[in-house]
């Protein structure tokens, strides 16, 4: 005989956990945007504090996600983690010039990595305005490395393929910016 009360309870439990996951995902997402904004304003000490706070929220999010195998494929979780990756990578690149590995699914890391060149491009334009050509070239070179590495994959997922194309366009913009700076004698 079908145990409908058990089935109902299982659905209710999942839904309750999913609501917690959505709330915690919003917390991570909000902090990731604050980290990026602080880095854009060159407020690295403030960004460092936000990164620590975001890491605690990400760990709490991971704890919720472990309650069900399906949780890690929820849209809010996926978006929160790719934004987390983008924010940490952006912060670390500006701070150290390096991109760290992070404890997330490979797909979510790649999605966040693909968003990084957009933030780097904004930074490069800002730096170009200040005459910091060497830093602009470093950003262009990093985007070139990212794009080159992404080309080594055989992505079948449309979202990732579109984001890889966006990296290619960002690289072209950076190449144009560096060329423009050279032509202007900077």
C-alpha positions in Angstrom: 0.0 0.0 0.0 1.2 3.5 -0.9 2.3 5.5 2.1 0.8 8.9 1.1 1.5 10.6 4.4 5.2 9.7 4.2 5.3 11.0 0.6 3.6 14.2 1.6 6.0 14.6 4.5 9.0 14.1 2.2 7.7 16.8 -0.1 7.0 19.2 2.8 10.4 18.6 4.3 12.1 19.2 1.0 10.1 22.4 0.4 11.0 23.7 3.9 14.7 23.0 3.3 14.5 24.6 -0.1 13.1 27.8 1.4 16.1 27.9 3.8 18.4 27.3 0.8 16.8 30.2 -1.2 17.2 32.6 1.8 20.8 31.6 2.4 21.5 31.8 -1.3 20.3 35.4 -1.3 22.7 36.2 1.6 25.6 34.8 -0.3 24.5 36.6 -3.5 24.2 40.0 -1.7 27.6 39.6 -0.1 29.2 38.7 -3.4 27.9 41.9 -5.0 29.2 43.9 -2.0 32.7 42.3 -2.4 32.8 43.2 -6.1 31.7 46.7 -5.4 34.2 47.2 -2.6 37.0 45.9 -4.9 35.9 48.3 -7.7 36.3 51.1 -5.2 39.8 49.8 -4.2 38.5 49.2 -0.6 40.4 45.9 -0.2 40.3 45.8 3.6 36.5 46.2 3.5 36.3 43.6 0.7 38.4 41.2 2.9 35.9 41.4 5.7 33.1 40.8 3.3 34.9 37.8 1.8 35.2 36.3 5.3 31.5 36.9 6.0 30.5 35.5 2.6 32.6 32.4 3.2 30.7 31.8 6.5 27.4 32.2 4.6 28.6 29.9 1.9 29.5 27.2 4.4 26.0 27.6 6.0 24.5 27.3 2.5 26.5 24.1 1.9 25.2 22.6 5.1 21.6 23.2 4.0 22.4 21.8 0.5 23.6 18.5 2.0 20.1 17.7 3.2 19.2 16.4 -0.2 21.1 15.5 -3.4 18.7 17.6 -5.4 19.5 20.8 -3.5 22.8 21.4 -5.3 20.9 21.7 -8.5 18.4 24.3 -7.3 18.7 27.5 -9.3 19.2 29.8 -6.4 22.0 27.7 -5.1 23.7 27.5 -8.5 23.5 31.3 -9.0 24.8 32.0 -5.4 27.8 29.8 -5.9 28.8 31.1 -9.3 28.5 34.7 -7.9 30.6 33.6 -4.9 33.2 32.3 -7.2 33.2 35.4 -9.3 33.6 37.7 -6.2 36.4 35.7 -4.6 38.3 35.3 -7.9 38.0 39.1 -8.5 39.1 40.0 -5.0 42.0 37.5 -5.1 43.2 38.6 -8.5 43.2 42.3 -7.6 44.9 41.5 -4.2 47.4 38.8 -5.3 47.3 38.5 -9.1 46.3 34.9 -8.7 43.1 32.9 -9.1 42.6 30.3 -6.3 40.8 27.0 -6.5 37.5 27.0 -4.5 35.4 24.3 -2.9 32.5 24.2 -5.3 31.3 22.0 -8.1 33.4 22.3 -11.3 30.4 23.6 -13.2 29.7 26.4 -10.8 33.4 27.3 -10.7 33.5 27.5 -14.5 30.3 29.7 -14.5 31.8 32.1 -12.0 35.1 32.1 -13.8 33.4 33.0 -17.0 31.8 36.0 -15.3 35.1 37.2 -14.0 36.4 38.9 -17.3 33.5 41.3 -17.2 34.6 42.6 -13.8 38.2 42.6 -14.9 37.2 44.5 -18.0 35.5 47.2 -15.9 38.6 47.4 -13.8 40.9 47.7 -16.9 38.9 50.7 -18.2 39.1 52.3 -14.8 42.9 51.7 -14.7 43.3 52.9 -18.3 41.8 56.2 -17.2 44.4 56.5 -14.6 47.2 55.7 -17.1 48.1 52.3 -15.5 48.8 50.6 -18.8 50.9 47.8 -17.3 48.0 46.8 -15.1 45.6 46.9 -18.1 47.9 44.6 -20.0 48.1 42.2 -17.0 44.3 42.0 -17.0 44.2 41.4 -20.8 46.8 38.7 -20.3 44.8 37.0 -17.6 41.6 37.0 -19.6 43.6 35.5 -22.5 44.8 32.7 -20.2 41.3 32.1 -18.9 39.9 32.0 -22.5 42.7 29.7 -23.6 42.1 27.3 -20.8 38.3 27.3 -21.4 38.9 26.3 -25.0 40.5 23.1 -23.8 37.1 21.9 -22.5 34.3 20.3 -24.6 31.3 22.1 -23.0 28.0 20.6 -24.0 25.9 22.8 -21.7 24.5 25.9 -23.5 24.8 28.2 -20.6 28.5 27.5 -20.2 29.1 27.8 -24.0 27.4 31.2 -24.1 29.5 32.4 -21.1 32.7 31.2 -22.8 31.7 33.2 -25.9 31.3 36.2 -23.6 34.9 35.7 -22.4 36.0 35.8 -26.0 34.2 39.1 -26.5 35.7 40.5 -23.3 39.1 39.5 -24.5 38.6 41.3 -27.8 37.6 44.4 -25.9 40.7 44.2 -23.8 42.9 43.8 -26.9 41.2 46.8 -28.4 41.8 48.8 -25.2 45.5 47.9 -25.1 45.9 48.8 -28.8 44.1 52.1 -28.2 46.5 52.8 -25.3 49.5 52.0 -27.4 48.3 54.2 -30.3 47.8 57.1 -27.8 51.4 56.5 -26.7 50.6 55.4 -23.1 
